[in-house]
Each structure stands twice: as structure tokens, then as C-alpha cells.
Amino acid sequence: MRFRTVCTAILATSALVLAGCTSKSDSSSDGASSSAGSLTFLVAADGGQNYDPQTNAAPSSTEFMMPVFDTLLAENAGGTVSAGLATAWSFAADGLTLTLTLRPGVKFQDGTAFDSAAVKSNIERGQTNAKSVIAGQLKAIGSVDTPSANKVVLHLKSPAGALLGFFAGPAGMMASPKSWSKSDAATHPVGTGPWAVSSSSVPGSVMVYTAVPGYWNKSVQRVKTVNIRVGNESTFVPGLTSNSVQAVMLTGAPTDAKTLSSRGLPVQNAETSYVHLLYLNKSGVFADPKVRQAISLAIDRKAICDSLLGGACTPSTQPVRPGSWAYDASVSVPAQDIAQAKSLLSQTGHPGGLSFKVVVSSTGTQLQTELTAIQQMLAKIGIKMSITAMPVAQLVPALDSGTAQGYYSVNTGGADPAIPIATMLAPAYNPGSYQDPDLTSLLAAATAATTPSARQAAYQKVSAQYQSTAFNVVILNQTLRFATSTQAKGVTARDPLTLEARGASVS
């Protein structure tokens, strides 16, 4: 789909539009739509039994939501915002009002109209739902006005330039308010996207999506059915070479890309974030930053990159990927320092070390391998870390309840750093809502910033402070690739960890 975009002021680095931006879609002239055939993706994580974008914090969940949902705004890997369900957006001069103009003629998959009232309902639910994982992203919104069916006015408590980035992610996925009262709302969500959940879906195993008649942008709806299958990473190569699936994001063994390429299958760089990190429950011993710093210093990140990922990664301790405009390149990644790590533990009253439990996805074989290596490294400073693999749906609850004190996973965030950082600090990944005062203050300034230079400087300070206090223990950012069958055309990859079916076809 092409967009002819007219922008009165675009802040290219931060993707924040101060004065306003409008975009017109050429969906009717981008070639004839051919909604035929079936496209199957194979992924290693099931996203759980919940595909509600407002309540599911699992990093793998977006893949299962994208066929169903459009977002208010879109953004590319560089963070540049473009039109989605909103075709124009503008901030008032004082930064305290954000006005969105909605795309006309759009309907939800249940036939109800997508309009300003629906947007207001989605925002208010995201703010007030007890299970919301996006409430923090929407907290700057004081009230919502709907002066017309296609106009939404957000009155802000304080300037919030980060909202545009949030509206390109789960906070911008608009669901039919009518669907929320249904008993199967979590596993059969209703959005405005090109494909709807089929009754033949088996949540946690395979999700099946069928083309929605009358979808507003037929040019991207080129297959009749999209299937997202769950499988172990060891099944990626045989699944693709047998053509039982048409696309995989190569999150497994680093040799998979070479194997598939040698067999004549297209392999491409995904250009996505894939930050491997150890989330810590900071309601106990890990409330002390020195304990967290000790863990960080015990880890040899370069050895993990070189030995376990074939060098297809970059050691990191910041919450955004190296290369992001929010990454502070002036701050060095700490080298392994066993003596200093032991000293820090002694200073905190743990000279003999300590014990804790970590959970990891039962389908994430690569993550399990890395965690075993980390286990051996931590043993050198007297820390005994036990590892339990379990289904995705059980991982975050285990961390939140204290059943486990750590959760080893990936954060795929979004092109705008506001999304991954907000996710890492959200209650689901931060039990007890632990706060580092300096980080909290820096993040507030970053969220409010409204110019490219101000946002860049502010978010780099956030990233540096996150590293300094080891808020969570970041290990590396993996360089991902994705592969497709020779019959699949037009499959793309995007943050967060999503294979995109829009515009794809199968011959």
C-alpha cells in the first residue's frame, strides 16, 4: 500500500509530529486484490490463551494479534510514524491536546462501526481494566472527547510525545467494544484487521484466521487464510523445507539460517529488536541494586554471543537494541568481573552467595541453552540458579506471584523506545511496581519530550540509567533473520517479533 503523505512538521528521529500529519491511502489503486490460498507461519511461542492486546503482556502475543487488529498509527523500524486507523494527528501548541482524525468507512469484523466512540471506549478500558498491561502507556490521558464520528480529542495531563509510539503498538489496537462481553473474547478477539479468528482455531496450538469480506484495504489482503502454528524451534528447518509452513522467524539455532539458505530457501534480515534479558522480581533480595549488578558482572556476554549464537548478536545491557536512536553508545557494556561481583554480594550480606529460581519458555530451546550457560557463570560467585521450563502462559504469573524470582525471555518492544521500556517497567514484568527514583524521573522527562533532539537525549539517559542500576539484567540483542518458502512472496518482518501477512501471497 502506498501512502501520499503531507506533513506540516515531522520529527524524523523521534517519529513525533508536532503540528500535524495527514495521509491518504491508495488502497483502491495498488493493484487488484487476490484473496486466495493459505499462508502458514511457524512460531516457537504460543502467546498463551489470551489475544487481548490490552491484557496480554507476553512478548510473543503480537504475532497472534496482528491479523485481527489494525492500529491507530503505524511506524517503521526507524520510528517514523504514518497513518493507520487515524489518517491525521496533531498536538496543540502547549502539548496538552492530541487530536486524531479517523479513517472513514471502517468497520469492525462484527459489522459495528469503527468511530470515535469506539476509540474512546478502547482507551478508557485500557486505563481502567484491572488486568491492563497498557495502563501506564495511557496514564497521561486525562479525558477523551468525541466531537464527531471521525474526530477524537485527547486531553492530556502533561505533554506526552510518546503517545504516538504507543498508538502504533498494542495501545493502538482497536477492538470492538461489543466483543468484550463475550465469553471467548480473549481467544477470539474482534478488531478491524484483514483476517478474523476462525472457529477452527486451537489457542496455544494453532490459530486460524480467515479473510474478512469488505476489509477497507483489499490490497494487503492477498491470502484467504492465515495460520499461525506453534512448534519447537527444532521444527523450523524441517517445517519449511517440507513446505508445511511458508515462513519462520529464525529465533532458534544460529545454524538454521545457513541450512535453509543452502537448500535454496530465501533468508532475509529481519531488522527487529530481540533483546535477551533476565527479568527479576524485585520485591525480595533483588530490590538491592548491588545484588542485581553482581549478577550482571558475573555474566560473560561475549562468550554467549560467540559460542551460542555464532556471533549473530551484540552484547548489551541497555533496554533498547544497539543502533536505536535511544541507545547510549557512550556507555560501555561491562565485561565479566567475578571479583567485583563477589565483592558486591558481600556488601549486601551475601558473602556465601544466594539461591533463586528462573523460569523460561518450554518451546524456547535457544533461550534454555543460554540460561544454562548463565547458570554456570553465576555459580562462580556462589549463586545457585535453578531453571524450570514451562508453557508461555505460565511464565509471567510465575514471576508475578514470586513462585520464580526470575524470568528469562526476550523483549521485542517496538521501533519507538517508549514501547519496550514501558513494557519492561509495567507491573506484569515488574512485580510490586519497584521503582528506581532516578530512572523514574528520567523516564518522565523522556515521555514528555516533544522534539527530536530532546527525546533522543532523554531516552539515552533512561537507557544508561537502566544499565547502571541493572534494573533487569540485559544480556544481548540477537540479530534475527527470517526465512520463507519459494512459494511465499511479500512476507515481511517488523517489531515486535512479527511476521507480517499483509501484502503477502502464496503461489
N, C-alpha and C positions, 0 to 999 in steps of 0.2 A: 504494500500500500504506500503510495506517495503522499506526502503532505506538503502543500504550499503554505509556508509559514511566514507570517508577518509579525515581527516582534518589535515593540517600541523600545524595549530595553531588556536584553538578555545578559545575565551574568553567567558567562560560559563556564567559568571554573566551578561555581557552586550550583549551577542549574537553578538559581533563584531569579525569578522575573520580578523586577520592582514595579515597573509601570504597567506592564500587561503584555499578553501574548495571545494571538488568535491563530487558529489553524483550521484549514479546510481539507476535508478528506476527499480523495479522488476514488473512493471505493467503487463507484459505478463504472469507471473507465480504465481500471487497471487490468483489463483482460477478463475473459469470461471465466466465471467460477466453474470448477469441475468437482463437485462434491461426490466423489466416488472412491471406492477402495477402503482399505483398513490399514491404519498405521499403528504399530505396537512399539512402545518404549519399554525397556527393562531397567529397573532401578533396584538399588540394594536396600532401601529403607521404605517401610510401608506408610509412613505418615500417621500411623495409629488408626483409631476408629473414629476420627473426627476431622472433617474437612471444612470446618467453620473458620474462616480467616481471622475472626476476632477472638477465638478462644484456643486455637491450636498453636503452640509455641515450637513444635518440632521443626528442625531445620529442613527436613525433607518434605514438609507438608505442602509447600507452594507448588511443587510439581503436580500434585493431585488437584490443586485448586485452579490452576491456570486455564484448563479447557472450559471451566464453568464461568469464570469471572473475568470481566474487564475491570480495569482500574480507572479512577478518575483522571489520573495523569500517567504518562509513560516516561521512562528515562532510559538512556543508553548507558553503555559501560563507562563513558566519560562523565556521566552525571548530568547530561543535558536533558532538560525536561521538554516533552512535547505533548500534544493533545491525546486524550483518551476519551473517556465519557464526558469530560469537560473540554470544551473547544477553546475557551479563553479564561484567563485568570489574571487578577490584578490586586496588588496591595495598595491601600491608601497611603498617603504621604507619611503619616505618622506610624505606619506599620501595624496598626491595631484593627484593621479590617481587611479581610480577604474575600474578594468576590469571584465566584465561579459561574461561568456560563455553560450550561449543559447541552449536550448533543440532542437535537430534537428527533422525535420519532423512534426512540429506542424503547424496547420492551423487555421485561424480564421473561425468563423461559416459561413462567406460568401464565403469561399473557398480560400481566399487570404492567402499567406504565412505569417507566423509569423517569422520575421527575424530582423536583426539588424536595418534595415531601419525603420521598424515599431516601434521599441523601441525608436529610435531617434525621430521620429515624435511624439510619445506619450509624451516623456519628454519635448520636445520643446513646444508642445501645453500646457502642464501643467504649463510651465513657463510664457507663453505669453498670454494665454486666459484671457481676461478682467474679466471673471467670475470665474476664477480658485480659488479653495479653497486649493490647494496643492502647489501653487507657492512658499510659504515660505519654504516648505519642500525641494524644488528643487533649492533654491537660491544659494547653494554652487557650483552647476554645472556650469562651465564656457562654456564648449563646449562638443560636443559628436562626436566621430569618429566611423566609421563602417568599420574596415579593412577587414572584411569578413562577410558573411551572418549570421554566428553564433557567432560573436565576437563584443562586444560593449566596447568602451573605453571612460570613463567619465573623463574629465579633470576638476579638482576642483580648485576653487578659494582659498580654505582653507581646512584643514583637516575636514572631515565630517563623523565621525563614525556612526552618527545617520542615514545615508542613508540606511543601511541595514534594520533597523527597519521600515523606511518609505516604502521601497520596498516590505514589507510584508503586507502593507495596501493599501488604495486607490491609492497612488502614484505608486504602483507596478501593478495595474490592467491595463492590456494592451488591448486597443480597436482597432478594425480595422480602420485604417485611412480612408479607403474608406467609412465607415459608417457615418462619421461626416457631410457629405454634404446632408444627407437625412433629410427630414422634420420631421421624427419621431425618430430621433437619441436619443433624451433624454428619451423617454419612451420605445424604442425598441433597446437598445444597442447591439453591436456585439462584443463579446470577443472570447477567446479561451476555455471557460469553457465547462463542460459536457452537459449543457442544454441551449437551445436558447429560447428567448422570443417568445411566441405563439401569433398569431393574435387575439386569443380569450381573451387575457388579457384586463382587465379594470383598467388602472392605478388609484391608490387611493382606489381600492376596492379589486380586486384580480388579482394577476399576475400569469400567467400560463407559464410553461417552459417545453419544450419537448426535449427528448434525441437527441443529435447531432450524426449522423452516423459518424463513423471513429474517434471519440474522442481518443486522444493519450493515455489515461489511462482508459481503459474499466473497470478495476477492481473496480473503485469507482462509476461507472455509473450503479447502480443496480435497478433503477426505470425508467420507461418510461416517467413519468410526475411528475413534482413538482409544487404544487400550494401553493402560499403564500397569505392567506386571511387576510383581515383587519377586526378586530372586537373589541368591547369594552372589557376591562378586565373582566367585569362581565360575559362574554360569555365563558370564558376559561373552567370552570368546566363542564357546560352542553355540550359544543362542544366536549370535549374529552371523556366524559362518554357516549355520544351518538355515538361515533366513526365517527362523521362527519369530524373530524380532527384527525391527528395522533401524533401531537407534539405541545406543547406550552412552551414558556419561561414564567415562573411564575412571572411576574412583577406586578401583581395585589395584591389582598388582601392576607395578610400573612397566612390566614387560608386555602387558596386554596391547598397548598401542602398537608396539613393534610387530607383535604377532599378527594382528589384524591387517596392518599395512602390508606386511609381506605376503598376505593372501589376497591382495588386490582390493581391499575394502577402504573406502575413504576415511581418513582420520584427520581431524581439524583441531586447532587450538580453541579452547572454549572461552578464553579471556574472562574468566569468572573468579570470584573470590572463593577461597576454600581454606579458611583459617582453622588449623587443628589446635585445640586448646582443652585444658582441664578446668572445667567449672568446679568451684569449691563452695561447699556450704559453709558460709562464714558466720553461722550462729554459734559455733563452738570454737575449737582451737584455732581454726583458720581466720578468726576475727583479728588475730595479731598479724600485721603485715610482715613481720620478720619471719614468721613460720612460712608464709607463702613465698617470700623471697628466697628462703632456704631451699624450698622445693625447686624453684626456678633455677637457682645456681647449681643445683645438683645435676641438671639435665644437659647433655651434650647434643645440642640441636643439629649441629653439622653432621655428626655421626649418624643421626636418624635420617637426615636428608640423603646423605651419600649411600649409606648401607641399605636402607629400607625403601627408599623412593628413587633410587638411581640418579640422584641429583636433580630430579624434576620438582624442586621446591626451593623456597628461600627461608632460611631460619629467621624467625621474627618473635617479638614479644609484645607487639602492639596489636590493637583490636581491629585494625584495617589492613588490607593487603599492601605490601611494599609496592610502590608505584602509584598508589592512590594519592590524590592531592591533599588528603588529610594525614598522610603518613609522615612522621617527623624523621627524615633521613639523617638529621644531625645527631641523633641519639643512637649509640651503638648497641647492637644485640650482645648481651652479656655472655661471655664464654663460661664453660663449666668451671666451677671453682669449689672443689669439695671441702677444702679447709675453711673457706669463708662460710659455706653452707652449714658446716658443723658448728662454727662459732655462733652463727645466728640462732641455731637451735638451742645452744647452751644459754644464750642471753634470754631466751624465752622460758627457761626452766625445763628444757627437754634435752639434757646432755646425752641421754641414752637413746634418743630418737622417739618415735611415736608410731602408732598404727592407725590406718584408716582404710575404708572400703571404697572402691571406684566401680561404677557400672559403665558398660559400653554396649553398643548395639550388637545383637547376636548375628546380624547379617553383615556387619562391617568387619570383614576379615583383616583388611589393611589396618584399621584402627586398633584391632586387637593385637596385631603384631607390634605396632608402635608402643602400645601400652605395656606390653611385656618387656620391651627394651627399657622403658621409663622405670618400670618396677625394679629392674636390676640396677639402674643408676641410683635410684633413691635408697636402695639397700646399702650403698656405700656411705651414707650419712646416718644410718641407723633407722631409716623409715621403712616400716613394713606395710606395703600397699597390697591389699588383696583385690582381685579382679573378678567381677561377675558379669557375664554376658546375658542380656535379656532382650525381649522384644522392645521395639521403639516406644510403644505406648506406655511402657512401664518405667522408662528411664528418668524423665523429668519428675514424675511423682516420687521416685526413689530418692532423688536429690532433695526435693522439697520437704519430704517427711523426715529426713535425717536417717533413713534406712541405709543410705550411702552418703558419704561425705564428699564424694567427687563424682563427676560425670565427664567422661572423655568423649568428645564429639567434634563436630566442625560447625563453624558459623559461616554461613554463606551470604548473610546480610542483604546488601543491595549496593548498587553503584554509588548511591549517596551515603556517606558515612553515618548520617543521622540514623539510618535503619539498623545496621549491625550493632552500633554502640547502644542504641536504645534497647535492642533485644537482649544484649548481654547484661544490662542493668535492670531489666524487667523482673518483677517478683518471681516469675516461673524459673528463671535462671539465677536468681539472687534471693534465696530463701531468707526471710526475716528482714528483707529490704535493707541490708547492710549498706552503710554509706561511708565513703572516704570524703571528709569535708572539702579537701582541695579539689578532688575530682568532681564533686557535685557542683562546686562554684564554677569551675572551668566549663563544665557541660552546659550550665545555664547560660553562660555567655555565648557559647557556640550555637546553642539552639536559637538564641535571639538575633544573632548576627545577620545583617542584611546586605552585605556587599561581598564580592568575591574574595578580595584580599582579607577582609575581616573574618569571613568564615574559614578560609584556609588557615590563617594564623591561629584562630581559636580552636579548631579541631585538631591541629597539630599539637597544641598544648594538652588537649584532652588525651590524645594518643600517648604522648610522652609521660603524662602522669599515670595513666593506666599501666604502663610498663614499670614505672618507678615503684609503685606500690604493689605490683603483681596482683592486681585486683582479681584476675583469674590468670592461670599460667598458660600463656600462649606459647606454642612450640614452633609452628611454621605455617607458611602459606604454600599449599600444593599447587603446582602448575597443572591444571587439568586439560584433558583433551576429550573429544567425543568422537564416536565412530558411527557410521551409518552403512546400511546395505547399499548395493549398487542400484537397487530399485527405488530407494527413497531419495527425493530431491527437495531441497529447500528447508530441511531441518536446521534450526539454529539453536544456539545456547545463550543463556542470559542469567544474570544474577536475579534471584538467588538459586543457584544449582538447579536450573530448569532447562529441560529440552523443550523447545517451543514448536508446537504443531501448527501454529498459524502460518499459512503460506506454504506448508509442506504438502507434497503429493507422493503417491506410490504408483509406479508403472507396472 
